[in-house]
Amino acid sequence: MTLQQPEGLSRTDKLLPLWIIIAMILGIMIGRIVPGIADFLDSLSIGTTSIPIAIGLLWMMYPVLAKVKYEEIGKLRGETRMFGISLVLNWLVGPVIMFSLAWVFLADLPEYRVGLIIVGLARCIAMVLIWNMLAGGDSEACALLVAINSILQILLYSFEAWFYVTLLSSIIDPSSTSLVQISMVDVAVSVIIFLGIPLIAGIITRMTLIKKRGVEWYEKSFAPRLGPAALIGLLYTIVIMFSLKGEKIVELPYDVLRISVPLVFYFVIMFVVSFAISYRMRFSYEKNVTISFTAASNNFELAIAVAIGVFGINSGQALAAVVGPLIEVPVLIGLVYVAIYLGRKMYDLHNMKTKNLEDASDNHTIE
């Protein structure tokens, strides 16, 4: 087991919760104060893809993907255990937990319940890169897991939506059946936009600049400047999201609270279960963080697009899907701190070295 001590957050990153709170408040204020801002932002869409949010996600993801050492991804070929446990957590455990929580907490609110299930089925391909970076995870493994999840999302999302929303829900309550029809093409378009574009841009940036200026300049001079850009993109995205739905948050606080409770449980349960399993399987801290945040995060853009496309922009399903990222952002940034704390307690190099010295001393005495 490779024991590595997480470095912790930088001074800028430590203030991120404050910036996020400010961005949330600013977004709500804009949504409430500026007349027609939500309708204007909604109008800036192509199909169900919001251009302002797309800009934020691309802005946020490109710097992270440009820092990935793609030339080292080949070293992960033997990590079949890591990829196996990640896929199980993402495509079996995650959907089951969200489905269960949705029925436990929203049994009397079928529209919100369906919206929550849709969120749980959309595995993260965007913000997980930020959480993984902040907590000191394995960036190469994260990029590869995101790519794998993207391919599986195209293949499995439609089937899983039918299985959980239509089939299983009708078994629990025959009167609650909802028919969800999602084409593979729609899911593929979402994946191409929100992963394909920044991924290609990141690869081209890295290959081109390393060829021109060298690895040392890229890693020590250029790459460190990308971190703040990613966080600015995150904050911009938060402002836009809260501007779009700030009015709903203020008008329907009880509904938002009802939706928020199972979401908080979901993010925390998925992270804790994933971290515990990965620790028991003796993964390094970096890989543990990557597995845990990949499992705990969701692709909110896809979930929102599906909810709006199938049920309409003013539906309860769409509101539940929108509340998803509004809760995910503060909870996941909190879990970044939890991950770093657990890393220091459970992957403590100093204590491990001390124990090894004591064991060696004991063995020498016995001999």
Buried (B, 14 or more C-beta within 10 A) or exposed (E): EEBBBBEBBEEEBEEBBEBBEBBBEBBBBBBBEEEEBBEEBBEBBEEBBBEBBBBBBBBBBBBBBBBBBBEEBEEBEEBEEBBEBBBEBBBEBBBEBBBBBBBEBBEEBBBBBBBBBBBBBBBBBBBBBBBBBBBBBBBBBBBBBBBBBBEBBBEBBBEBBBBBBBEBBEEEEEEBEBEBEBEBEBBBBBBBBBBBBBBEBBBEBBEEBBEEEEEEEBEEEBBEEBBEBBBBBBBBBBBBBBBBBBBBBEEBEEBBEBBBBBBBBBBBBBBBBBBBBBBEBEBBBBBBBBBBBBBBBBBBBBBBBBBBBBBEBEBBBBBBBBBBBBBBBBBBBBBBBBBBEBBBEBBBEEEEEEEEEEEEEEEEEEE
